[in-house]
Structure formats: structure tokens, C-alpha cells
Amino acid sequence: MRRFTAMPVWQFNAAASPTSELNPTLGVNLTNLEKNLPRPIDVLGTVKDLGTGATLGTWLQSQSPVPSRQRQYPQVGPATALALPTTATAKRLRYTLALNSRDIPRALPNDTIWRDVELNNYYAYDDGTAERYTALPAFATGQQAAFAYRFDLNKTDHVGGLRLYPVYTASDASTRPVTIAVWADDGGKPATTPLATKTATLPGTGPLPNGLPYVEITFDQPVPVTGMFYVGYSQPSTGRDLHYGLDINNSFPPGYLWNRSNAGAWDSVHFVPRRGALMMRPVMTNNVTTASASAREAAAYSLYPNPARNTVSVAGPSFARAAVLDAVGRTVWEQPAAQAGQPTLPLPPLAPGVYTVRLTLADGRTVGRRLMIE
């Protein structure tokens, strides 16, 4: 995509055109291992929906000779050559570039490259892998230091929470407090006063919630946003720097990452060298404004057996409907309308791992319960 590695599917669909969020230039440099022999080579770029297994079409298709005595040469095309479907279903799309190198044996192990694009319920500038980490300094006085990303909406929305990627070092093996916030725009920078904040304590070294490196902190009430807004986090003055993941293989548009000093001043920043994306991802709600149920209400529900295989039962008060989400928040099963509210959930075959059973209550609030699948 042109700006993101992932974005909410409804925000993608609300773009000015079906291709306006896609990158006009996409491709790689090919390396010629047979530098003295020009050979014809076929190049095919495709897009596949990993959820359905269907190939949606091609974004690049060409046949040309490999230039003689040229070690590297580019193969590029526009991602906009293929307009993606604007269905409401969340989807993971795989952009692939494959070479038919014919009778060049050394090329066979390296003849395909791919990149996934997630259209779900969150924004991301990173690809989910942390090659390095970064930190905010812990100040003894003044305001808390903060990082904030800028986002430009295609339609009004609500921020439900923020996913962070904490990295624990040998000197940082304990729980850590963190405050997430949403800011409105103030002349091209975050406003002084946030629209909403939420303080939480992240777990220390060891398994994180849902077994994931990302930890999601949810606002008590989804935060309405429109046009340009900012979302990020700050840390209290604990006397230690707290580290978060940095993806050095991706970046963000210039001027889209902001840092607040302990004097309260905002400045746009970048990482050195000029690549690197701080791994924080705002989760959007598509204008759903209901909040999660309280911790006491949520504690009234339990799942058994847990771990489970094909069927799991819900013990607790009545609920309106149920769904199962995978580790990255994608819905992998929803209770059919004819079974809505029934406590026994006949699950489809699911890969072993950690899932979340989301129960929607009669008033629209939700409860999440952790489920292990064997």
C-alpha cells in the first residue's frame, strides 16, 4: 500500500478510488547470476486472497531478456494495475512476484518473493517483526515523554485501543506502566490536550496476553475521530527507559511520527537511518461506540473445556451472540443466527494456538475470554 502495511477494511473501501491507497510503484531488483549470457525470463506478479485461496488477478506480467553483463536490473509495476475488491470482509492479500527462470538452476531457490497486506480493523506502518527497539527517556520532572503517529481517515471513525510491542531487556524485567492517548490535530501537530487517555500496566518478561508480542490496551469508551488525528503512548517517570519494537524494514510518511518533550513541545522525528517504523497499531471500531463490559462482569464467564478441540461451552449469564478471533484479531468463526446465544459453540477445525471468544451482550457491550485450541 501507499502509506500503510495494514489498514481497516472499511477505511480502505472509503478511499476516493479503489486504487488510491495502493502504491503506484512496486517491484524488486533482479540479480543476474549468469552475467555473460542474456536469457529470456518471464515475470508474473499476482494477488491472492489468503482467506479464500482465490487469485484476484495480476499486477505485473512481462517477458524480456536478462541484459548481458548487467548484474542487477529492476522489475517494477504499479500495484494500482489491479483494483482490489471493496467487500466488507476482512482480508489478508498476498502480493507475489515470481520468475520463470527456465533452465538456470541457481535461480530456482530465489525465484519468488511476496508481501502480505492486511485489511482488517487496525492501522500499521510496520510488518510485525522487530529488528531493533527504541525507547522514550524517563524524565524525573515535567511532562511524560510521548510518541504519536499521525493518521488520515477516509471516513469518520472511533479509536478502540492501541496495540504496542514491548521489548524487555535484561535491565527491564518487570511490569511497566504505560498511558495511551488520542489527540486531535492542531495546525499539523498533535494538540496539547488529548481527547482521551487510558493507563495500564504491561506484563513483565514472559508470555504476553494471547501469547503475542503485541499487547492491546482498550479505551474505556471508543474515541471519536475525524479527518487527521494522532494516537500514541507515554511513560511515567520511572527512572528507566522502556523499550518498544522498531521495524527497520518499513517506514512512515515524512512528518507522521511526533515526539513530545518533557516541556510539552511536539516535534516531528524520524529514525536513523531514515527507515524504521515504531511498532504501535491503533485499533478502529468502524464507528461502533459500545464499550467492553467491566472486569467484574467479564469474570462471570468461563469456557470449558479449555484447552478445547472441536466444541467449547460458555458458563455464565446469557449473551446475545458469540464469535472466535485469532491471534491478530481476525474473526475465524461467528455463531450462526439460528444458534445465537446458545452456550455450546460447535467450532470449525482450527489450527492449534491461542484464540479469543468474544461474547456480545444484550446491550451491545462485549466480553473477551481466552481460549486454547489443541
N, C-alpha and C positions, 0 to 999 in steps of 0.2 A: 504494500500500500504506500501511498504518497507520504503520509505522516506517521502512521502507526504500524505496529506489528499485530495489534488486535484492537477491535472496537465493538461497541454494542451493535447488534444486527439491525435494530430499528434506527439507530443513528446513521448507519451506512445506507439504509434504504431511503432515508430522508434527504440524502445529498442532492445537490442541484441536478445531477445527471447520474445514470448508472455507472459511469466511469470516472467521475470527478474525484473520488477518493483513491483511485488507482494510480500507480506510478507510470509516467509516460516513458520511462527508460528502465529496462530490466534486462539483465544478462550477466555474462561472465567472460573472462579471458580464457581462451583455449591455449594449451601448450602443445606444440608440435614436437612429438618425440622422434619423428623421422625427419630431421631437419633438411635432409638433402633430397627428399622425394616428395614432390607435390602429389597429393592424392585427393580424390573427391570424397566428401563427407556429408552425411545427411544430419540435419539438426532439427529436433522436434521439441517444441515447448507445449506442454499440456496443463490443464487444470482439472483436478479430480476432487470430488466431494467425498471426504473420507467417511462421512456418516452413512451415505447411501452406496458408496462404491462406484458411483456413476462418473464418467469423464464428461465434463461440461463443454470442452472444446479445446482449441489450440490458441496460443498467443504468439507462437513463432514457428515457422516452418520454412526451411531453406535447404538448398543443396549447392555446395561450392567446393572448389579445390582448396586444399590446405596450401597456403603460399609457400613456395620453395624458399629455403634458407631464412624463414622468419620464425623465430622461436615462439612468440605469442601473438595472438590476434584476437580481437573481440568478436563475440556473437551476442548481439543485443536486439531487443524488440520492445514494443510498448505493451505493458500489462493491460492498457486500455483497448488492445485489439479484441479482447473478449469481455463483453459486458456480463457481469455476474447476475444471477437471478436475485430478485428483490423479494424473496419469500420471507415470512416472519420467522421461520425456523432457524434456530441457532445452528451454525455450521463451521466445520474446520475444512479449509480448502488447501490442497497441496499443489503448488506451482512447481513443475518439474521441467528440467532441460536435459534432454537425452541425446547422445551422439550415436550414430551408426558408423562406427569406425572400421567396419568391414574386416579386412584381413591384417589389422595392426594389433598383434597380441598384447603389446604393452599398454594399449589404451583401454582394454576391456575392463580392468578393475576401477577405472575412473571415468566411466562413460555417462554417468548420471549424477545430477545434483538437484536438490529440491529444497523448498522453503514453504512452511505452513503459515497460513493466515487464519486467525480465529475471529469469527463474527459471533459474539456471544452476548455477554452483559457487562463487559468491562473494557476500559481503555488500557493500552500498554504501548510503551516505546521500546521495551526490552523483549528478548526472546525466551526468557525464563531460565537462562543459565548465568551464573555469576562467576566471571573470571577473576574479578578483584572485588574490593569493597571500599567504601568511603564512609566518612563519619562527620557529624557535626561536633564542633568543640563544645565542651561543657563549661559554661560561664558561671562564676560564683555570684555575679551581680548582674542587674539589668534584665532585659527580656531573654527568653529562651531562644536559642538559635533555631532556625527552621529552614526546610526545603519545601518548595511548592512548584508543581507543574502547572503550566497553562493548558487549557483545553478549549476548543472552539466547537460549539454544538451546532448541529444541523437542525435541531428542534429542541424545544424546552424539555427539561428532564429533571430528575431528582438524583442526588448522590446518596446511595445507601450505606456506603462504607469505603474503606481503603484496605488494600492488601499490601503488606510490607514483607520484605525479605531480610530478616535479621541474620547477621553473621556473628557467631560467637568465637572469640579468640581466647587464648589461654588466660589472659588477664581479665576476661569478661565472661566468666562462667557463673552467671547469676541472673535472676529475673531483672527486667528493666522496665521502667515506666516510659510511656510514650503518649503524646497527645496528637490526635489527628484533627484536621480543620479544613473548612471550605471557606474561600474568600471570594468576594465579588471583585470585578475589575475596577481599578481606579486609575484611569489615564494610561493604561498599558502596563500596569503592575498590580500586584495584589493590594487590596485595601488594607488599611491599618487594623481595623476590627474585623474578625472573622464572622461569617454568617452562622457558623456552628462549630462546636468542638466536642471531642469525646476523649477522655483519658482512660487508658487501660494499662495493664501490666502484662508484658510479654513473658512467656516462659523462658527459663534458662536453658543451658545446654541439655540436649536430649531430644526425644521425639516431640515435634511441634503438633498443634492441633491438626487432625486429619492426616498426620504423617507427612505433611507438606513443608517445604521450606518457606512458603508464603503463609503469613498469618493474617486473617481478615478481622478488622475491627469495624463494628457496625454502629452507626449513629443511632441514638435512641429514637429518632424520627428522621425519615429521609429528608434531605435538604434540597429545596427547590433551587434550580439554577437555570439561567438563560444566557444565550449569546456566549460571551467569553467569561470563564471562571477559572479558579485556581484551587488545587487540592494538594495537601501535603501533610507533613508531620513536624513536630518539635520535640525536644527532650528537655527535661528539667535539669537543673544544675546539680548533678550528682558527683562531680569531681572526676568523671571518667568519660572518655569518648565512646559512643555506642555505634557499632558498625552495621552497615546495611549493604546488600549486594549491589555490584556495579557490573553491568553487561557491557564489555568493551567492543563487542561486535556490532552494536547498533548505536544510534544517536537520536536526537530530537531536533526539531527546527530551531534555528538560532533565536535566542530570546525567550525560549519556552521553559527554562528552568530558572527559578529565583531562589535567592538565599537571603534570609533575614538576620541581621547582625544583632548583638545584644543591646544595641542602641535603638533597635526597632526599624532600621532602614532596610529597604528591599533593594537588591541589586541582581541583575541577570548574571548567570555564571555558566561556565562550560568546564568540561573535564579536559585534562592534558594527557595525551594529545587530543585533538578536537574530535574524539569519538568516545562514546560511553554513555549509557543510559542508566540512571538511578532506578532501581527496581521497586517501584511502587505503582499500584494499579487501582484507580477508582472504580468501584462497582456501582453501576447505574440501575435504576428501577423501572425505567420506561414510564415515569410519572405515577407509579404506584406509591401511595403515601402512607400505607399502613405500616405500623412498627412491629417489631418482634414482640412476642409475649415476654412477660417478666421471667426472671430466672426461677422464681418460686413456681409459677405456672408450668414452665418447661420441665421442672424437676418432677412433675406429676406423671410424666410419660416415660415409659421404658420399652425396650424392644427385647423380644425373646423368640427363638434362641439368638444369641449374639456372642460369637460369630454364627452366621447363618449360611445356608446354601441356596435353596430354591424358594423357601417360604419363611416369612417373618411375621410375627404378631405384635400389635401395639397394645400395651397395657396402660390404662389411664382414662381420663374423661373422653367424652365424644369429640370428634373432629369432623370437619367438612370434607376434606379430601387429602390424599397423600401423594407424594412424589419421591423419587430417589435421584440424588445428584451425585455425579462422580467427583473425583478429587479436585477438578478445576471448576466445579460449579455447573457443569452441563447436566441437563435433565436427561436421564437414561431410561426412566420409566415413570409413567403417570397412571394413577388409579383410574380405570375406566369409569365413565359416568354412572353406569349401572351398578358399580361396586363402591361408589363414593361414600366415605365414612365407615366402611367395614373395617374391623380391626385386623383381619388377616390379609396380608399382602402377598399375592402369588407373583413372585418376581421372575423375570425372564433370566436366561443364562447370563451371568455377569462375570467378568474376569475377577480373580481374587484381588482383594485390596480393601481400601477404606472408602466408605460412602457416607452420605448424609441422607437420612429420611426426613423430608420436610413435611410437616403437618400443617395444613391451613385450618384455622379455627373458624367458627361460625361468623365472628366479627371481622374476618379478614386478616387478623394477625397470624404470624407463623411461629412454629416451634421446630427446631432442628435437633435431631438425635443421631449420634454417631453409630454407624453400622459396619461391622467387619463381614466381608464375604470370603468364605474359604474356597 
